[in-house]
Every structure is written in C-alpha cells, then in structure tokens.
C-alpha cells in the first residue's frame, strides 16, 4: 500500500488536490473531517488549555476554539499536542479500513501532518502551495470569516519554507488545470519508482 501525505498551509488547495487524486484511485482521508469526531474525547483537555469559553452546551465551540487556538503559534502548538495523537489514531484505523476494501493508494490530507508525525505512516509527503492572497480569499469564502480572522490564522501557521523543507515534492496551485497536470505527472513518476 502506498500512503501519500498531502499537506500545505490553509487555503492552498489540499482538498482540491485530493479530489483529483481520488479520480486516480486514491482513497482520501481528510484529517479536518476527523477533528469533530475526536472533540468529545479531547474536550476536557481543551477546556483546561484554553478555558471554559471553548465549550458550549457540553460540546466544543469551534469558533471560540479557533479564536483561542489560532491567536499565536504557542496556542496552535498546544491545540496540536492535544488533538494530533487522537487524529492519527483515527487515520491509522481508516488506512486499515481502506486496505480491507482493496485500495492500494491512500491520501492523508492535513495542514499539520509534520507536527502530527505523519511521516511515520506516509511513504511520501506532497506539499501544495498557493499565493498568499489566493489562499486568503479561499479561506474567507470557505469558512465565512473576516479577512482579519483569516490573517490571524495564517500568522499562527508555519510558513511556506517549513512545508518545503519537510516535503518530498512541492506543487504550486495556480489553477485547477495546472494542479491536475502536475499531480498526474508526479504520480506517474512515483509509479515507476514504487511499482504502483
């Protein structure tokens, strides 16, 4: 089984890349979709770390948590230390499930794969990057947040050089058509190396 980690900063186009890879036979695991599932287990630790305002009616208040956790890189690191082990446990379970279903290729998609030590389970790490202004517009539209909130979130994340230094390949996402072309070329290159 070939496991490909797909990472990059928020709004770079990881989800779009994974949709394209799905058409090429990859089973997609989106770590963002796992986060709400692990919140109930993490809630006591999140309240201890960020205060009672991150909980509402016994569940995580996502907006309040985002405001607290993305206010600084230290706060983001605290959030990651709580949720990453739980996320990676679920990722491992889903990889086993995909293998049982007959998939030979899996993508694991997440902005913080390096921090979560995903290299331990991924054969390769692919970084998707995009111009900052494009990313800001995507995140504002996608998450329904203000430009200021998006900028605060971006400032708490790792910079492009961090992703470049910790990835096996980098694709700049300027258009969907170009992204698709570059992904197809990269996977063909890796197929010859990995006998996929």
N, C-alpha and C positions, 0 to 999 in steps of 0.2 A: 504494500500500500504506500502511495506517495502522498504526504501531507504537506500542503503549502500554506504557510502563514502569509496573510495579506494585511499589511499594516500601513500606517501613514497618518498624518495629522487629520483632525476633524475637518470634514468637508472636501477632502482630497479626491474622493471618488472610489473608496474601497468597495462600497456596496455595488456600484456600477460594474467595477472590475469583476466582482464575484458573480454577478448575474451573467456576464459574458463567459466566465469560466464554467458556470453551470451548464451552458449550452455545449461545452466541450467535454462534458461527462464528469465534472467535479461535483461532489456533494458539498453543500455550503453550510458551514456552521458560523452564525453571526453572534459574536460574543455580546453585542449590545442587546440582543433579544434574550440572552440568558440572564442578564443583570436583574430584571424584575423578578425572575424566578428565585434568585438567591437572596433577595432583600429580606424576606421573612426571617431567614436564619441569621442574617447579618445585622438586623435591626438593633439588638441590644448594644453591640459594639459601635454602631453608627451613632446612636444616641450618646454613648459615653464619649466618643471622639468629637462630635460636632454639636452636641446639645439637644435638648428635647424638641426644639423647633423643627428638626428634620423628620419628626414623626407626626402623623395626623390620623386620628381615629385608629390607632394601632398598626398603621402601615407607614411605609416611607413616603414622605412628601418629596417627590422628585425635584420639584423646583427649588424648594428650600435646601435640599441636599446639594443640588448643583451650585447654588449660590455660595454655600459654605465650602464645598469641596474644591471648587474651581477659583476660589478667591486668591490662592497662592500656590506655588509649586509644592510647598510643605504640606498644605492641606490636601492637595491632589495625591501626594505620596501616601498620606495617611489613609485616604479612601482606598487607594490601590492595595495597600497592605492588608486591608480588611476583606475586600471583595475578590481579589485575584485568585487566592487559593480555592475559593468556592467555585469561581467561574471555570478554572482549569480542570477541576474535578468533573464538572458537567461536560466540558469539552471532551475529555477522555472518554466519558460514557457515550457521548454521541458518535465519536470516532468508531468505537466498538460496534455500535448500532449500525453505522454506515457499512462497516465491513461485513456484518451479518447479512445486510441487504444486497451485498455483491458489488459495492462500489470499490474501485481501485484507486480513486483520487478524491482527496478531500481538501477544501479550503477552510482555513480558520481565520476569520476576519475580525480585526480589532486594532484600535489605536494604540493600545498599551501592551502589545504582545511581548515586547522585550522585557518590560518591567514584570510581566507575569511569568517570565522564564519559559515562554512557549518554544524556544529553541530546543528544549529537551524533547518535545514531541514532534516538531516540524522538521521535515527534510530540507526545506528551503524557506527563506523569508523574502517576500517580494514587497517592496515599498512603492506605494502610489503617492505621488506628489502633485501639487497643482499650485498655480499662482495664488498668493495670499488673498487678493481681492476676490477672485473667483470663489475661493473657499468661504470667505466671509458671507458673500451673497447666498451661497448654497445653505449654509448653516442658519442664517437669519430666516430664509424661506422655509427650510425643512423643520426647524424647531420652533418657529414663531416667536423668536426672541429679538431684542433690540440689538442694534449694531454695537452699543456699549457692552451689553452682556456677552455678545459673541467675541468681542475683543478681549474682555477679561478672561474668558475661557481659553482663547488662543494663547494669551500671555502665560497661562499656567501650564501649557503643554510644552513638550520638548520641541526644539527647533528642527528644521529640515536636516541639518548636518548630523544630528543624533540619529535620525532614521537612516540616512545614507550610510553612516558608519556601522550600523547594526543590521544591514540587509544584504542579501546575496545578489539582488537585482533591483533596479530602480526604473520606474516608468513615470514620465511626466504626463499627466492627464490634461490635455488642452482641449480635445474634442472627443466625443464618444467613438467616432470612426477611427481616429488615430489610436486611441486607447485599445480598441479591438484589434487593430493591425499589430500593434506592439505586443499585445498579450499572445496572439496566435503565434507570432514569430518566436517569442520567448519559450512558450510551451513546446513548440517543435524542436527548439534547440535542446531543451531539457529532456524531451522524449528520447533523443538519440543518446544522451548520457545515462539516463536512468532506465532505459528499455521499457518505457511506459506503454 
